[in-house]
Amino acid sequence: MLRAEMQAGTELGRLAQGIMSSGGLVGDDIVNHMLACRIAKDDCRNGFLLDGYPRTLEQAEYLDQLLESRHLACPIVLHLDVPEDALVGRMTSRRQCPSCARVYNLLHQPPKAAGVCDDDGVELIIRKDDQESVFRERLRTYDEQTRPVLAHYHDRSYHQIRGDRSPNYIFEEITGVLEQVVSVNGHGAASASK
């Protein structure tokens, strides 16, 4: 949602861009407003996935109230837990095409020709929020602000999944969780992940 707002050049998007570029997290009031608008759209009627939200305890409490007010199911929380060194390696290896926005990872999904986009031949860039110093600041902020969210959801439908495993392992774990929920409830549910 944040990147879509930034690409659209909205006032909220410009504000979010400045905050994220310095390694900070966008304020709850802005993100909550974006979320409430986004999940009101038709494509969210039967459930939705939130990636990286809620990031603060206040956002978690807002989400709980929002879901309840709209008569939506409690969230299924999928916590992809990855060691810090692996996260830093992934982020600092990420490159993006400034023209088509395709994302590459030099370790796992490199371009065919070093440093250029496979699709349009444009030189790849490192996004400001993928620079190691900026990313380490985001990790520090995560530890301070987001870890309490895990405790908030821990006695609910919370599932911790090793995020440093193979994509197939992670897919199977997530699928197993979601299949249980669908078989019990018989319908979609709101989902959140980190």
Sine and cosine of phi, psi and omega as CSV:
sin_phi,cos_phi,sin_psi,cos_psi,sin_omega,cos_omega
0.00,0.00,-0.68,0.74,-0.01,-1.00
-0.89,0.45,-0.73,0.68,-0.02,-1.00
-0.90,0.43,-0.59,0.81,0.05,-1.00
-0.90,0.44,-0.66,0.75,0.03,-1.00
-0.91,0.42,-0.64,0.77,0.01,-1.00
-0.91,0.41,-0.70,0.72,0.00,-1.00
-0.90,0.44,-0.57,0.82,0.01,-1.00
-0.96,0.27,-0.25,0.97,0.03,-1.00
0.96,0.30,0.41,0.91,0.01,-1.00
-0.95,0.32,0.25,-0.97,0.04,-1.00
-0.86,0.51,-0.69,0.72,0.05,-1.00
-0.89,0.46,-0.62,0.78,0.01,-1.00
-0.91,0.42,-0.67,0.74,0.03,-1.00
-0.91,0.41,-0.65,0.76,0.04,-1.00
-0.89,0.45,-0.72,0.70,0.02,-1.00
-0.88,0.47,-0.65,0.76,-0.01,-1.00
-0.85,0.53,-0.73,0.68,-0.01,-1.00
-0.89,0.45,-0.65,0.76,0.00,-1.00
-0.93,0.37,-0.73,0.68,-0.04,-1.00
-0.92,0.39,-0.58,0.81,-0.01,-1.00
-0.89,0.45,-0.47,0.88,0.02,-1.00
-1.00,-0.02,0.06,1.00,0.06,-1.00
1.00,-0.05,0.03,1.00,-0.02,-1.00
-1.00,0.06,0.12,-0.99,0.08,-1.00
-0.97,-0.25,0.65,-0.76,0.00,-1.00
-0.92,0.40,0.64,-0.77,-0.08,-1.00
-0.87,0.50,0.47,-0.88,-0.04,-1.00
-0.85,0.53,-0.66,0.76,-0.06,-1.00
-0.87,0.49,-0.65,0.76,0.00,-1.00
-0.93,0.36,-0.76,0.65,-0.05,-1.00
-0.92,0.40,-0.66,0.75,0.01,-1.00
-0.88,0.47,-0.64,0.77,0.03,-1.00
-0.90,0.44,-0.70,0.71,0.04,-1.00
-0.87,0.50,-0.69,0.73,-0.03,-1.00
-0.89,0.45,-0.76,0.66,-0.04,-1.00
-0.85,0.53,-0.66,0.75,0.03,-1.00
-0.92,0.39,-0.69,0.73,-0.09,-1.00
-0.92,0.40,-0.70,0.71,-0.07,-1.00
-0.98,0.22,-0.10,0.99,0.09,-1.00
-0.99,0.16,-0.16,0.99,-0.03,-1.00
-0.97,0.25,0.41,-0.91,-0.09,-1.00
-0.84,0.54,-0.58,0.81,-0.07,-1.00
-0.94,0.34,-0.10,0.99,0.03,-1.00
-0.97,-0.23,0.03,1.00,-0.10,-0.99
-0.84,0.55,-0.63,0.78,-0.06,-1.00
-0.98,-0.20,0.24,0.97,0.01,-1.00
0.78,-0.62,0.22,-0.97,-0.06,-1.00
-0.31,-0.95,0.29,-0.96,0.03,-1.00
-0.90,-0.43,0.76,-0.65,0.08,-1.00
-0.93,-0.36,0.85,-0.53,-0.01,-1.00
-0.96,-0.29,0.93,-0.37,0.02,-1.00
1.00,0.05,0.21,0.98,0.05,-1.00
-0.70,-0.72,0.70,-0.72,0.05,1.00
-0.99,0.14,0.57,-0.82,0.00,-1.00
-0.97,-0.26,-0.23,0.97,0.03,-1.00
-0.76,-0.65,0.33,-0.94,0.04,-1.00
-0.88,0.48,-0.61,0.79,0.03,-1.00
-0.89,0.46,-0.64,0.77,0.05,-1.00
-0.91,0.42,-0.64,0.77,0.02,-1.00
-0.88,0.47,-0.69,0.73,0.01,-1.00
-0.92,0.40,-0.64,0.77,0.06,-1.00
-0.88,0.47,-0.72,0.69,0.01,-1.00
-0.86,0.51,-0.71,0.70,0.02,-1.00
-0.83,0.55,-0.72,0.69,-0.02,-1.00
-0.92,0.39,-0.66,0.75,-0.01,-1.00
-0.89,0.45,-0.73,0.69,0.01,-1.00
-0.88,0.47,-0.68,0.73,0.01,-1.00
-0.90,0.44,-0.69,0.72,-0.03,-1.00
-0.91,0.42,-0.45,0.89,0.00,-1.00
-0.99,-0.17,0.13,0.99,0.03,-1.00
0.85,0.52,0.68,0.73,0.03,-1.00
-0.97,-0.25,0.38,-0.92,-0.03,-1.00
-0.91,0.42,0.42,-0.91,0.11,-0.99
-0.89,0.45,0.49,-0.87,-0.07,-1.00
-0.94,0.33,0.50,-0.86,0.19,-0.98
-0.99,-0.13,0.86,-0.51,-0.09,-1.00
-0.98,-0.20,0.87,-0.50,0.05,-1.00
-0.93,-0.35,0.95,-0.32,-0.03,-1.00
-0.99,-0.16,0.96,-0.27,0.06,-1.00
-1.00,0.08,0.98,-0.21,-0.10,-1.00
-1.00,-0.03,0.88,-0.47,-0.05,-1.00
-0.80,-0.60,0.74,-0.67,0.06,-1.00
-0.85,0.53,0.54,-0.84,-0.09,-1.00
-0.83,0.55,-0.70,0.71,-0.02,-1.00
-0.86,0.50,-0.64,0.77,0.02,-1.00
-0.92,0.40,-0.63,0.78,0.03,-1.00
-0.89,0.46,-0.72,0.69,0.00,-1.00
-0.88,0.48,-0.68,0.73,0.03,-1.00
-0.87,0.50,-0.69,0.73,0.02,-1.00
-0.89,0.45,-0.73,0.69,-0.09,-1.00
-0.94,0.35,-0.66,0.75,-0.04,-1.00
-0.97,0.25,-0.18,0.98,0.05,-1.00
-0.99,-0.13,-0.01,1.00,-0.05,-1.00
-0.99,0.13,0.66,-0.75,0.07,-1.00
-0.72,-0.70,0.45,-0.89,-0.03,-1.00
-0.68,-0.73,0.56,-0.83,0.10,-0.99
-0.99,0.14,0.84,-0.54,0.00,-1.00
-0.95,0.32,-0.24,0.97,-0.03,-1.00
-1.00,0.02,-0.83,0.56,-0.08,-1.00
-0.97,-0.22,-0.11,0.99,0.03,-1.00
0.96,0.30,0.17,0.99,0.06,-1.00
-0.90,0.44,0.66,-0.75,-0.04,-1.00
-0.95,-0.31,0.68,-0.73,0.05,-1.00
-0.85,-0.53,0.33,-0.94,0.16,-0.99
-0.77,-0.64,0.85,-0.52,-0.08,-1.00
-0.88,0.48,-0.40,0.92,-0.01,-1.00
-1.00,0.07,-0.64,0.77,-0.17,-0.99
-0.89,-0.46,-0.48,0.88,0.00,-1.00
-0.63,-0.78,0.92,0.39,-0.04,-1.00
-0.96,0.26,0.37,-0.93,0.10,-1.00
-0.94,0.35,0.34,-0.94,0.01,-1.00
-0.90,0.44,-0.67,0.75,0.06,-1.00
-0.93,-0.36,0.77,-0.64,-0.08,-1.00
-0.80,0.60,0.81,-0.59,0.14,-0.99
0.99,0.15,0.02,1.00,0.00,-1.00
-0.75,-0.66,0.49,-0.87,-0.02,-1.00
-0.93,0.37,0.71,-0.70,0.05,-1.00
-0.90,0.44,-0.52,0.85,-0.13,-0.99
-0.99,0.12,-0.65,0.76,-0.10,-1.00
-0.73,-0.68,0.08,1.00,0.08,-1.00
0.95,0.31,0.16,0.99,0.00,-1.00
-0.98,0.21,0.60,-0.80,0.01,-1.00
-0.90,0.45,0.75,-0.66,-0.03,-1.00
-0.97,0.25,0.45,-0.89,0.00,-1.00
-0.84,-0.55,0.29,-0.96,0.17,-0.98
-0.98,-0.18,0.86,-0.51,0.03,-1.00
-0.91,0.41,0.52,-0.85,-0.02,-1.00
-0.83,0.56,-0.64,0.77,-0.04,-1.00
-0.98,0.20,0.00,1.00,0.09,-1.00
-0.98,-0.20,-0.02,1.00,0.05,-1.00
-0.94,0.33,0.60,-0.80,-0.13,-0.99
-0.83,0.55,-0.70,0.71,-0.03,-1.00
-0.89,0.46,-0.66,0.75,0.02,-1.00
-0.92,0.38,-0.67,0.74,-0.03,-1.00
-0.92,0.39,-0.64,0.76,0.03,-1.00
-0.89,0.45,-0.56,0.83,0.09,-1.00
-0.91,0.41,-0.63,0.77,0.06,-1.00
-0.89,0.45,-0.62,0.78,0.04,-1.00
-0.90,0.43,-0.65,0.76,0.03,-1.00
-0.89,0.46,-0.69,0.72,0.03,-1.00
-0.90,0.43,-0.62,0.78,0.05,-1.00
-0.85,0.52,-0.74,0.67,-0.02,-1.00
-0.86,0.51,-0.63,0.78,-0.02,-1.00
-0.97,0.26,-0.67,0.74,-0.17,-0.98
-0.97,-0.22,-0.50,0.87,-0.15,-0.99
-0.99,-0.15,-0.53,0.85,0.01,-1.00
-0.80,0.60,-0.61,0.79,0.05,-1.00
-0.87,0.49,-0.42,0.91,0.04,-1.00
-0.90,0.43,-0.62,0.79,0.01,-1.00
-0.87,0.49,-0.66,0.75,0.03,-1.00
-0.91,0.42,-0.61,0.80,0.01,-1.00
-0.86,0.51,-0.64,0.77,-0.06,-1.00
-0.99,-0.13,-0.06,1.00,-0.17,-0.99
-0.86,0.51,-0.55,0.84,-0.01,-1.00
-1.00,-0.06,0.21,0.98,0.03,-1.00
-0.93,-0.36,-0.55,-0.84,0.00,-1.00
-0.99,0.10,0.95,0.32,-0.06,-1.00
-0.95,-0.31,0.73,-0.69,-0.01,-1.00
-0.69,-0.72,0.88,-0.48,0.04,-1.00
-1.00,-0.07,0.78,-0.63,-0.05,-1.00
-0.80,-0.60,0.72,-0.69,0.03,-1.00
-0.91,0.40,0.92,-0.38,-0.06,-1.00
-1.00,0.05,0.00,1.00,0.03,-1.00
-0.98,-0.19,0.25,0.97,0.04,-1.00
-1.00,-0.06,-0.02,-1.00,-0.03,-1.00
-0.92,0.39,0.43,-0.90,0.06,-1.00
-0.83,0.55,-0.60,0.80,0.02,-1.00
-0.90,0.44,-0.68,0.74,0.03,-1.00
-0.87,0.49,-0.75,0.66,-0.04,-1.00
-0.89,0.46,-0.69,0.72,0.03,-1.00
-0.85,0.52,-0.72,0.69,-0.01,-1.00
-0.89,0.45,-0.65,0.76,0.02,-1.00
-0.90,0.44,-0.72,0.69,0.00,-1.00
-0.91,0.42,-0.70,0.71,0.01,-1.00
-0.86,0.51,-0.67,0.74,0.02,-1.00
-0.86,0.51,-0.69,0.73,0.02,-1.00
-0.90,0.44,-0.76,0.64,-0.08,-1.00
-0.93,0.38,-0.58,0.81,0.04,-1.00
-0.89,0.45,-0.62,0.79,0.05,-1.00
-0.89,0.46,-0.69,0.72,-0.03,-1.00
-0.91,0.41,-0.72,0.70,-0.02,-1.00
-0.90,0.43,-0.64,0.77,-0.02,-1.00
-0.93,0.36,-0.53,0.85,0.03,-1.00
-0.98,0.22,-0.73,0.68,-0.09,-1.00
-1.00,0.02,-0.45,0.90,-0.03,-1.00
0.96,0.27,0.17,0.99,0.01,-1.00
-0.38,-0.93,0.10,-0.99,0.00,-1.00
-0.93,0.37,0.24,-0.97,0.04,-1.00
-0.57,-0.82,0.36,-0.93,0.10,-1.00
-0.93,0.37,0.61,-0.79,-0.03,-1.00
-0.74,-0.67,0.55,-0.83,0.07,-1.00
-0.71,-0.70,0.56,-0.83,0.05,-1.00
-0.59,-0.81,0.32,-0.95,0.13,-0.99
-0.92,-0.39,0.00,0.00,0.00,0.00
